[in-house]
Amino acid sequence: MTIMMRAARLHAVNEPMRVEDVAKPMAAGTDVVVEVKACGMVPNLANVLNNWETWYPHQPLPAKPAIFGLDPAGIVHQVGEQVVAIKPGDRVYVNPLRSCGACHACVSGHQAKCEYFTFNGYFGFNRNSLEIYKRYSEGGFAQFMRAPQNAIVKIPDNMTYPQAARMGYLGTAYSALKKFGVPAGRSLIINGATGTLGVGATLFALAMGVSTIYAVARGKPLLERLKQLAPNRIQTFSNQDGKVADWVRSQTGGLGADFMLDCLGAVADVNAMKDAMMGVKRGGRIVNIGGTGSDMLFNTKWWMDNSMELLGSAWLTTAEGMEIAEMVGSGAIDLSVLEARTYPLEQINEAINGVASGDGGFTNYVLEP
């Protein structure tokens, strides 16, 4: 007998999602089934569902009707017969990163470099993702979802499900900050600091010992709110008031900051990223996690002469999710600054259209199936 569950499914791009009864997934082998208690809402989801073929036609969406939902958290409901370290009742976050699991990149802990790298419940990065979607088709906009055991992060009792449903974006920032090496005692530009990625990056940069954060964004009220997290360590600047590079160098005796983390979104002006990059000192490192979707021209001789590094960083590993869970559990990271705005499953379309209507990255948009 087939057991049914409620799920929100997309039948076609540019159409509202429909809440329907579908077959509940079953666990087998090394897979687990999680009862979803909260699923984060991607800030850019409305644009993805309405304009994907225009923006990124080479990156496939799952076959439709599709259950989206990128950042799920909940309770383990059922485990496969080969699962030994996870049990029903565990409170967990489900990392949506899927990969082949058998290539050199996967077994060395760099799944984002796998040729099958895919976001379960969102989109893929090349045609290989279609094979992943055949195996893991359910995202978090449903009462239950199936996932491989290596995607499971156990969360501490002091982390709420809505907070855990922000793990992907928090972890993207944390993973990128680790790519600076040991950032303690160094200075960092966070470009797009008041957005979903930027607020998380600020929290982790403070916890990781960054001495001075040069927080850049447009809106001054949110910048001031961000500064209150650590008034002596966060300096703020609205890029509406002039050149970011000039401001950073004026704050650093003309040298520039040690590092830069770019958190600007896909539709942002790429020139805003370039401007902030010019505020990084010789030998500096720049990591991009926002995914600004435009070509950028810069003087390659300047790049060479100044020994600059530019890295792209996509998502987090499950191991990094475990590290975040430990930091939250110990109190090293306090997520109480995030304010959850929750929606029931039946309001999925209102939720998608309501994302980004709150206080920037301080608002956490969550669907509660």
C-alpha positions as a Markdown table, in Angstrom:
| # | Residue | x | y | z |
|---|---|---|---|---|
| 1 | Met | 0.0 | 0.0 | 0.0 |
| 2 | Thr | 1.4 | 3.4 | -1.0 |
| 3 | Ile | 1.6 | 5.9 | 1.8 |
| 4 | Met | 1.0 | 9.5 | 0.7 |
| 5 | Met | 2.3 | 12.9 | 1.8 |
| 6 | Arg | 1.7 | 16.5 | 1.0 |
| 7 | Ala | 4.2 | 18.3 | -1.2 |
| 8 | Ala | 4.5 | 21.5 | -3.2 |
| 9 | Arg | 5.4 | 20.8 | -6.8 |
| 10 | Leu | 6.4 | 22.9 | -9.8 |
| 11 | His | 4.7 | 21.7 | -13.0 |
| 12 | Ala | 6.1 | 24.3 | -15.3 |
| 13 | Val | 8.3 | 27.4 | -15.1 |
| 14 | Asn | 6.4 | 30.6 | -14.7 |
| 15 | Glu | 3.5 | 28.8 | -13.0 |
| 16 | Pro | 2.6 | 28.8 | -9.3 |
| 17 | Met | 3.5 | 25.6 | -7.3 |
| 18 | Arg | 0.7 | 23.2 | -6.5 |
| 19 | Val | 0.3 | 21.5 | -3.1 |
| 20 | Glu | -0.6 | 17.9 | -3.9 |
| 21 | Asp | -0.7 | 14.4 | -2.5 |
| 22 | Val | 2.3 | 12.3 | -3.7 |
| 23 | Ala | 4.0 | 9.0 | -2.6 |
| 24 | Lys | 6.0 | 9.3 | 0.5 |
| 25 | Pro | 9.7 | 8.2 | 0.0 |
| 26 | Met | 11.0 | 5.1 | 1.7 |
| 27 | Ala | 14.5 | 4.5 | 3.1 |
| 28 | Ala | 16.8 | 1.7 | 1.9 |
| 29 | Gly | 20.5 | 0.9 | 1.8 |
| 30 | Thr | 22.5 | 3.9 | 3.0 |
| 31 | Asp | 19.6 | 6.4 | 2.6 |
| 32 | Val | 17.5 | 8.0 | 5.3 |
| 33 | Val | 14.0 | 9.6 | 5.2 |
| 34 | Val | 13.6 | 12.9 | 7.1 |
| 35 | Glu | 10.4 | 14.4 | 8.3 |
| 36 | Val | 10.8 | 18.0 | 7.3 |
| 37 | Lys | 10.1 | 20.5 | 10.0 |
| 38 | Ala | 11.5 | 23.6 | 8.2 |
| 39 | Cys | 13.0 | 24.4 | 4.8 |
| 40 | Gly | 14.8 | 27.6 | 4.0 |
| 41 | Met | 13.6 | 29.8 | 1.2 |
| 42 | Val | 16.2 | 30.8 | -1.3 |
| 43 | Pro | 16.2 | 34.6 | -1.6 |
| 44 | Asn | 16.5 | 34.3 | -5.4 |
| 45 | Leu | 13.9 | 31.5 | -5.9 |
| 46 | Ala | 11.2 | 33.6 | -7.6 |
| 47 | Asn | 13.8 | 34.7 | -10.2 |
| 48 | Val | 15.0 | 31.2 | -10.7 |
| 49 | Leu | 11.5 | 29.8 | -11.3 |
| 50 | Asn | 10.5 | 32.6 | -13.7 |
| 51 | Asn | 13.7 | 33.4 | -15.6 |
| 52 | Trp | 15.9 | 30.3 | -15.5 |
| 53 | Glu | 16.1 | 29.6 | -19.2 |
| 54 | Thr | 17.2 | 33.2 | -19.8 |
| 55 | Trp | 19.8 | 33.3 | -17.0 |
| 56 | Tyr | 21.5 | 29.9 | -16.9 |
| 57 | Pro | 20.1 | 27.7 | -19.7 |
| 58 | His | 23.2 | 25.3 | -19.3 |
| 59 | Gln | 22.3 | 24.5 | -15.7 |
| 60 | Pro | 19.4 | 22.0 | -15.6 |
| 61 | Leu | 16.4 | 22.1 | -13.3 |
| 62 | Pro | 14.9 | 18.8 | -12.1 |
| 63 | Ala | 12.4 | 17.1 | -14.3 |
| 64 | Lys | 8.9 | 18.4 | -13.6 |
| 65 | Pro | 6.7 | 18.1 | -11.7 |
| 66 | Ala | 9.5 | 18.8 | -9.2 |
| 67 | Ile | 9.7 | 19.2 | -5.5 |
| 68 | Phe | 12.0 | 22.1 | -4.8 |
| 69 | Gly | 13.4 | 23.2 | -1.4 |
| 70 | Leu | 17.1 | 23.7 | -0.9 |
| 71 | Asp | 17.7 | 23.9 | 2.9 |
| 72 | Pro | 15.7 | 21.3 | 4.9 |
| 73 | Ala | 15.9 | 20.5 | 8.6 |
| 74 | Gly | 13.8 | 18.0 | 10.6 |
| 75 | Ile | 13.7 | 14.7 | 12.3 |
| 76 | Val | 15.0 | 11.4 | 11.0 |
| 77 | His | 11.9 | 9.3 | 10.3 |
| 78 | Gln | 13.4 | 6.1 | 8.8 |
| 79 | Val | 16.9 | 4.7 | 8.0 |
| 80 | Gly | 18.1 | 2.2 | 5.5 |
| 81 | Glu | 19.4 | -1.2 | 6.5 |
| 82 | Gln | 23.0 | -0.2 | 6.1 |
| 83 | Val | 22.8 | 3.0 | 8.2 |
| 84 | Val | 24.5 | 2.6 | 11.6 |
| 85 | Ala | 25.4 | 6.1 | 12.9 |
| 86 | Ile | 22.0 | 7.8 | 12.4 |
| 87 | Lys | 18.8 | 6.8 | 14.0 |
| 88 | Pro | 15.1 | 7.7 | 13.9 |
| 89 | Gly | 14.4 | 10.7 | 16.2 |
| 90 | Asp | 17.7 | 12.5 | 15.5 |
| 91 | Arg | 17.3 | 16.2 | 14.9 |
| 92 | Val | 19.2 | 17.0 | 11.6 |
| 93 | Tyr | 20.0 | 19.3 | 8.8 |
| 94 | Val | 20.0 | 17.8 | 5.3 |
| 95 | Asn | 22.9 | 19.1 | 3.1 |
| 96 | Pro | 21.4 | 19.3 | -0.4 |
| 97 | Leu | 24.8 | 18.9 | -2.1 |
| 98 | Arg | 24.7 | 15.7 | -4.1 |
| 99 | Ser | 27.6 | 14.2 | -6.1 |
| 100 | Cys | 28.7 | 10.8 | -7.5 |
| 101 | Gly | 30.4 | 9.8 | -4.2 |
| 102 | Ala | 33.1 | 7.7 | -6.0 |
| 103 | Cys | 35.5 | 10.1 | -7.8 |
| 104 | His | 38.7 | 11.6 | -6.5 |
| 105 | Ala | 37.0 | 14.9 | -5.6 |
| 106 | Cys | 34.2 | 13.2 | -3.6 |
| 107 | Val | 36.4 | 10.8 | -1.6 |
| 108 | Ser | 38.8 | 13.5 | -0.8 |
| 109 | Gly | 36.0 | 15.7 | 0.7 |
| 110 | His | 35.7 | 18.2 | -2.2 |
| 111 | Gln | 32.2 | 17.2 | -3.5 |
| 112 | Ala | 31.6 | 20.6 | -5.1 |
| 113 | Lys | 34.4 | 19.7 | -7.6 |
| 114 | Cys | 32.6 | 16.5 | -8.7 |
| 115 | Glu | 31.3 | 16.4 | -12.3 |
| 116 | Tyr | 28.0 | 15.4 | -10.9 |
| 117 | Phe | 27.7 | 18.3 | -8.3 |
| 118 | Thr | 24.0 | 19.1 | -7.9 |
| 119 | Phe | 21.8 | 21.0 | -5.6 |
| 120 | Asn | 19.0 | 18.7 | -4.6 |
| 121 | Gly | 15.8 | 20.7 | -4.5 |
| 122 | Tyr | 17.2 | 23.5 | -6.6 |
| 123 | Phe | 19.3 | 23.2 | -9.8 |
| 124 | Gly | 22.3 | 21.4 | -11.3 |
| 125 | Phe | 25.6 | 22.5 | -12.7 |
| 126 | Asn | 25.7 | 20.5 | -15.9 |
| 127 | Arg | 23.8 | 17.7 | -17.8 |
| 128 | Asn | 25.2 | 15.1 | -15.3 |
| 129 | Ser | 22.8 | 16.5 | -12.7 |
| 130 | Leu | 19.9 | 14.9 | -14.5 |
| 131 | Glu | 21.3 | 11.5 | -13.4 |
| 132 | Ile | 21.4 | 12.7 | -9.8 |
| 133 | Tyr | 17.8 | 13.9 | -10.0 |
| 134 | Lys | 16.7 | 10.4 | -11.1 |
| 135 | Arg | 18.1 | 9.1 | -7.7 |
| 136 | Tyr | 17.2 | 12.0 | -5.4 |
| 137 | Ser | 14.1 | 13.9 | -6.6 |
| 138 | Glu | 12.6 | 15.3 | -3.5 |
| 139 | Gly | 13.6 | 18.7 | -2.0 |
| 140 | Gly | 12.4 | 20.1 | 1.3 |
| 141 | Phe | 9.0 | 21.6 | 0.2 |
| 142 | Ala | 7.3 | 18.4 | 1.4 |
| 143 | Gln | 6.4 | 16.5 | 4.6 |
| 144 | Phe | 9.2 | 13.9 | 4.0 |
| 145 | Met | 12.3 | 13.7 | 1.9 |
| 146 | Arg | 15.0 | 11.0 | 1.2 |
| 147 | Ala | 18.7 | 11.7 | 1.3 |
| 148 | Pro | 22.0 | 9.8 | 1.5 |
| 149 | Gln | 23.4 | 9.4 | 5.0 |
| 150 | Asn | 26.5 | 11.4 | 4.1 |
| 151 | Ala | 24.3 | 14.5 | 3.7 |
| 152 | Ile | 23.0 | 14.4 | 7.3 |
| 153 | Val | 24.2 | 16.8 | 10.0 |
| 154 | Lys | 23.0 | 16.3 | 13.5 |
| 155 | Ile | 22.0 | 19.6 | 15.1 |
| 156 | Pro | 22.3 | 20.7 | 18.8 |
| 157 | Asp | 19.3 | 21.2 | 21.0 |
| 158 | Asn | 19.9 | 25.0 | 21.1 |
| 159 | Met | 19.5 | 25.2 | 17.3 |
| 160 | Thr | 15.9 | 25.6 | 16.2 |
| 161 | Tyr | 14.7 | 24.1 | 12.9 |
| 162 | Pro | 14.3 | 27.5 | 11.3 |
| 163 | Gln | 17.9 | 28.3 | 12.2 |
| 164 | Ala | 19.1 | 25.0 | 10.9 |
| 165 | Ala | 17.2 | 25.8 | 7.6 |
| 166 | Arg | 19.7 | 28.6 | 7.1 |
| 167 | Met | 22.6 | 26.3 | 7.3 |
| 168 | Gly | 23.3 | 26.3 | 3.6 |
| 169 | Tyr | 23.8 | 30.0 | 3.4 |
| 170 | Leu | 25.6 | 30.2 | 6.8 |
| 171 | Gly | 27.8 | 27.3 | 5.7 |
| 172 | Thr | 28.6 | 28.9 | 2.3 |
| 173 | Ala | 30.0 | 31.9 | 4.1 |
| 174 | Tyr | 31.9 | 29.7 | 6.7 |
| 175 | Ser | 33.4 | 27.5 | 4.0 |
| 176 | Ala | 34.6 | 30.6 | 2.0 |
| 177 | Leu | 36.1 | 32.1 | 5.1 |
| 178 | Lys | 38.1 | 29.0 | 5.7 |
| 179 | Lys | 39.7 | 29.5 | 2.3 |
| 180 | Phe | 41.5 | 32.6 | 3.6 |
| 181 | Gly | 43.6 | 30.2 | 5.8 |
| 182 | Val | 43.8 | 31.6 | 9.3 |
| 183 | Pro | 41.9 | 34.9 | 9.2 |
| 184 | Ala | 42.5 | 35.8 | 12.8 |
| 185 | Gly | 44.1 | 39.2 | 13.3 |
| 186 | Arg | 43.5 | 40.1 | 9.6 |
| 187 | Ser | 41.1 | 42.6 | 7.9 |
| 188 | Leu | 38.3 | 41.6 | 5.6 |
| 189 | Ile | 36.0 | 43.4 | 3.1 |
| 190 | Ile | 32.5 | 41.8 | 3.0 |
| 191 | Asn | 30.8 | 43.1 | -0.1 |
| 192 | Gly | 27.0 | 42.8 | 0.1 |
| 193 | Ala | 27.3 | 42.5 | 3.9 |
| 194 | Thr | 23.7 | 43.0 | 4.8 |
| 195 | Gly | 22.3 | 40.2 | 2.6 |
| 196 | Thr | 21.6 | 36.6 | 3.4 |
| 197 | Leu | 25.2 | 35.5 | 2.8 |
| 198 | Gly | 26.7 | 38.7 | 4.2 |
| 199 | Val | 25.1 | 38.6 | 7.6 |
| 200 | Gly | 26.2 | 35.0 | 8.1 |
| 201 | Ala | 29.7 | 35.9 | 6.9 |
| 202 | Thr | 29.9 | 38.7 | 9.4 |
| 203 | Leu | 28.9 | 36.3 | 12.3 |
| 204 | Phe | 31.5 | 33.7 | 11.4 |
| 205 | Ala | 34.2 | 36.3 | 10.6 |
| 206 | Leu | 33.8 | 37.7 | 14.1 |
| 207 | Ala | 33.9 | 34.2 | 15.6 |
| 208 | Met | 37.0 | 33.3 | 13.6 |
| 209 | Gly | 39.0 | 36.3 | 14.9 |
| 210 | Val | 38.9 | 38.7 | 12.0 |
| 211 | Ser | 40.2 | 41.9 | 13.5 |
| 212 | Thr | 38.4 | 44.4 | 11.3 |
| 213 | Ile | 35.5 | 43.9 | 9.0 |
| 214 | Tyr | 34.8 | 46.5 | 6.3 |
| 215 | Ala | 31.1 | 45.9 | 5.7 |
| 216 | Val | 29.8 | 47.3 | 2.4 |
| 217 | Ala | 26.2 | 47.4 | 1.2 |
| 218 | Arg | 23.7 | 49.9 | -0.1 |
| 219 | Gly | 21.3 | 50.5 | 2.7 |
| 220 | Lys | 22.5 | 52.5 | 5.7 |
| 221 | Pro | 19.9 | 51.3 | 8.3 |
| 222 | Leu | 20.9 | 47.7 | 7.8 |
| 223 | Leu | 24.6 | 48.6 | 7.9 |
| 224 | Glu | 24.1 | 50.3 | 11.2 |
| 225 | Arg | 22.2 | 47.2 | 12.5 |
| 226 | Leu | 25.1 | 45.1 | 11.4 |
| 227 | Lys | 27.7 | 47.3 | 13.1 |
| 228 | Gln | 25.9 | 46.8 | 16.4 |
| 229 | Leu | 27.1 | 43.1 | 16.4 |
| 230 | Ala | 30.6 | 44.3 | 17.2 |
| 231 | Pro | 30.9 | 48.2 | 17.0 |
| 232 | Asn | 34.6 | 48.2 | 17.6 |
| 233 | Arg | 35.4 | 45.6 | 14.9 |
| 234 | Ile | 32.9 | 46.4 | 12.1 |
| 235 | Gln | 33.3 | 49.5 | 10.0 |
| 236 | Thr | 30.5 | 50.2 | 7.5 |
| 237 | Phe | 30.2 | 52.0 | 4.2 |
| 238 | Ser | 27.3 | 52.5 | 1.8 |
| 239 | Asn | 28.5 | 52.1 | -1.8 |
| 240 | Gln | 26.0 | 54.8 | -2.7 |
| 241 | Asp | 28.4 | 57.3 | -1.1 |
| 242 | Gly | 31.4 | 56.7 | -3.3 |
| 243 | Lys | 34.1 | 54.2 | -4.3 |
| 244 | Val | 34.5 | 51.3 | -1.9 |
| 245 | Ala | 38.2 | 51.0 | -2.8 |
| 246 | Asp | 38.9 | 54.6 | -1.9 |
| 247 | Trp | 37.1 | 54.3 | 1.4 |
| 248 | Val | 38.9 | 51.0 | 2.4 |
| 249 | Arg | 42.3 | 52.4 | 1.6 |
| 250 | Ser | 41.5 | 55.6 | 3.5 |
| 251 | Gln | 40.9 | 53.3 | 6.5 |
| 252 | Thr | 44.1 | 51.3 | 6.1 |
| 253 | Gly | 46.8 | 53.9 | 5.5 |
| 254 | Gly | 46.5 | 53.4 | 1.8 |
| 255 | Leu | 47.3 | 49.6 | 1.9 |
| 256 | Gly | 43.9 | 48.0 | 1.6 |
| 257 | Ala | 42.3 | 45.0 | 3.4 |
| 258 | Asp | 43.9 | 41.6 | 3.6 |
| 259 | Phe | 40.9 | 39.8 | 2.2 |
| 260 | Met | 37.6 | 40.3 | 0.5 |
| 261 | Leu | 34.5 | 38.1 | 0.4 |
| 262 | Asp | 32.0 | 39.0 | -2.3 |
| 263 | Cys | 28.4 | 38.2 | -1.4 |
| 264 | Leu | 26.6 | 40.2 | -4.1 |
| 265 | Gly | 23.7 | 38.3 | -5.8 |
| 266 | Ala | 23.2 | 37.1 | -9.4 |
| 267 | Val | 21.6 | 40.3 | -10.6 |
| 268 | Ala | 24.0 | 42.7 | -8.9 |
| 269 | Asp | 26.2 | 45.1 | -10.9 |
| 270 | Val | 29.5 | 43.4 | -11.5 |
| 271 | Asn | 31.2 | 46.8 | -11.3 |
| 272 | Ala | 30.3 | 47.0 | -7.6 |
| 273 | Met | 32.3 | 43.8 | -7.1 |
| 274 | Lys | 35.2 | 45.2 | -9.2 |
| 275 | Asp | 35.3 | 48.4 | -7.2 |
| 276 | Ala | 35.5 | 46.5 | -3.9 |
| 277 | Met | 38.2 | 44.2 | -5.2 |
| 278 | Met | 40.4 | 47.3 | -5.8 |
| 279 | Gly | 40.4 | 47.8 | -2.0 |
| 280 | Val | 42.4 | 44.6 | -1.4 |
| 281 | Lys | 46.1 | 45.0 | -0.7 |
| 282 | Arg | 49.0 | 43.4 | -2.6 |
| 283 | Gly | 49.1 | 39.6 | -2.3 |
| 284 | Gly | 45.4 | 39.6 | -1.2 |
| 285 | Arg | 42.8 | 36.9 | -1.7 |
| 286 | Ile | 39.3 | 37.4 | -3.0 |
| 287 | Val | 36.6 | 34.8 | -2.6 |
| 288 | Asn | 33.3 | 35.0 | -4.5 |
| 289 | Ile | 30.2 | 33.3 | -3.1 |
| 290 | Gly | 27.4 | 35.6 | -4.4 |
| 291 | Gly | 27.5 | 34.4 | -8.0 |
| 292 | Thr | 27.2 | 37.8 | -9.8 |
| 293 | Gly | 26.1 | 36.6 | -13.2 |
| 294 | Ser | 28.0 | 39.0 | -15.6 |
| 295 | Asp | 31.4 | 39.0 | -17.3 |
| 296 | Met | 34.0 | 41.3 | -15.6 |
| 297 | Leu | 37.0 | 42.9 | -17.3 |
| 298 | Phe | 40.0 | 43.9 | -15.3 |
| 299 | Asn | 43.7 | 44.7 | -16.0 |
| 300 | Thr | 45.4 | 41.4 | -16.0 |
| 301 | Lys | 48.9 | 43.0 | -15.5 |
| 302 | Trp | 47.6 | 44.6 | -12.4 |
| 303 | Trp | 46.4 | 41.2 | -11.3 |
| 304 | Met | 49.8 | 39.7 | -12.0 |
| 305 | Asp | 51.9 | 42.6 | -10.6 |
| 306 | Asn | 50.0 | 42.6 | -7.3 |
| 307 | Ser | 50.0 | 38.7 | -6.9 |
| 308 | Met | 46.3 | 38.7 | -6.4 |
| 309 | Glu | 44.1 | 35.5 | -6.0 |
| 310 | Leu | 40.5 | 35.1 | -7.0 |
| 311 | Leu | 38.6 | 32.0 | -5.9 |
| 312 | Gly | 35.1 | 30.7 | -6.4 |
| 313 | Ser | 33.5 | 28.8 | -3.5 |
| 314 | Ala | 30.2 | 26.9 | -3.8 |
| 315 | Trp | 28.2 | 25.8 | -0.8 |
| 316 | Leu | 29.6 | 23.7 | 2.2 |
| 317 | Thr | 30.5 | 20.2 | 2.8 |
| 318 | Thr | 28.6 | 18.0 | 5.3 |
| 319 | Ala | 31.7 | 18.1 | 7.5 |
| 320 | Glu | 31.6 | 21.9 | 7.6 |
| 321 | Gly | 28.0 | 21.6 | 8.6 |
| 322 | Met | 29.0 | 19.5 | 11.5 |
| 323 | Glu | 31.6 | 22.1 | 12.5 |
| 324 | Ile | 28.9 | 24.8 | 12.4 |
| 325 | Ala | 26.6 | 22.6 | 14.6 |
| 326 | Glu | 29.4 | 22.3 | 17.1 |
| 327 | Met | 30.0 | 26.1 | 17.1 |
| 328 | Val | 26.3 | 26.8 | 17.7 |
| 329 | Gly | 26.0 | 24.1 | 20.4 |
| 330 | Ser | 29.0 | 25.6 | 22.3 |
| 331 | Gly | 27.7 | 29.1 | 22.0 |
| 332 | Ala | 30.6 | 30.3 | 19.7 |
| 333 | Ile | 28.0 | 31.3 | 17.2 |
| 334 | Asp | 24.8 | 33.0 | 18.3 |
| 335 | Leu | 22.0 | 32.7 | 15.7 |
| 336 | Ser | 19.4 | 34.6 | 17.8 |
| 337 | Val | 20.0 | 37.7 | 15.7 |
| 338 | Leu | 18.1 | 35.9 | 12.8 |
| 339 | Glu | 14.4 | 36.6 | 12.8 |
| 340 | Ala | 12.4 | 33.7 | 11.3 |
| 341 | Arg | 9.4 | 34.5 | 9.0 |
| 342 | Thr | 7.6 | 31.2 | 8.6 |
| 343 | Tyr | 4.9 | 30.0 | 6.2 |
| 344 | Pro | 2.9 | 26.8 | 6.1 |
| 345 | Leu | 3.1 | 24.5 | 3.0 |
| 346 | Glu | -0.3 | 25.8 | 1.7 |
| 347 | Gln | 1.2 | 29.3 | 1.4 |
| 348 | Ile | 4.2 | 28.3 | -0.7 |
| 349 | Asn | 3.6 | 30.8 | -3.5 |
| 350 | Glu | 3.0 | 33.6 | -1.1 |
| 351 | Ala | 6.3 | 32.6 | 0.6 |
| 352 | Ile | 8.2 | 32.6 | -2.7 |
| 353 | Asn | 6.9 | 36.0 | -3.6 |
| 354 | Gly | 7.4 | 37.4 | -0.1 |
| 355 | Val | 11.1 | 36.5 | 0.2 |
| 356 | Ala | 13.3 | 39.6 | 0.5 |
| 357 | Ser | 10.5 | 41.7 | 1.9 |
| 358 | Gly | 12.1 | 41.8 | 5.4 |
| 359 | Asp | 15.3 | 43.2 | 7.0 |
| 360 | Gly | 17.9 | 41.9 | 4.6 |
| 361 | Gly | 20.0 | 39.0 | 5.9 |
| 362 | Phe | 18.6 | 39.4 | 9.4 |
| 363 | Thr | 15.2 | 37.9 | 8.2 |
| 364 | Asn | 15.2 | 34.1 | 7.8 |
| 365 | Tyr | 12.4 | 32.9 | 5.4 |
| 366 | Val | 11.2 | 29.4 | 6.2 |
| 367 | Leu | 8.6 | 27.0 | 5.0 |
| 368 | Glu | 7.2 | 24.7 | 7.6 |
| 369 | Pro | 5.7 | 21.6 | 5.9 |
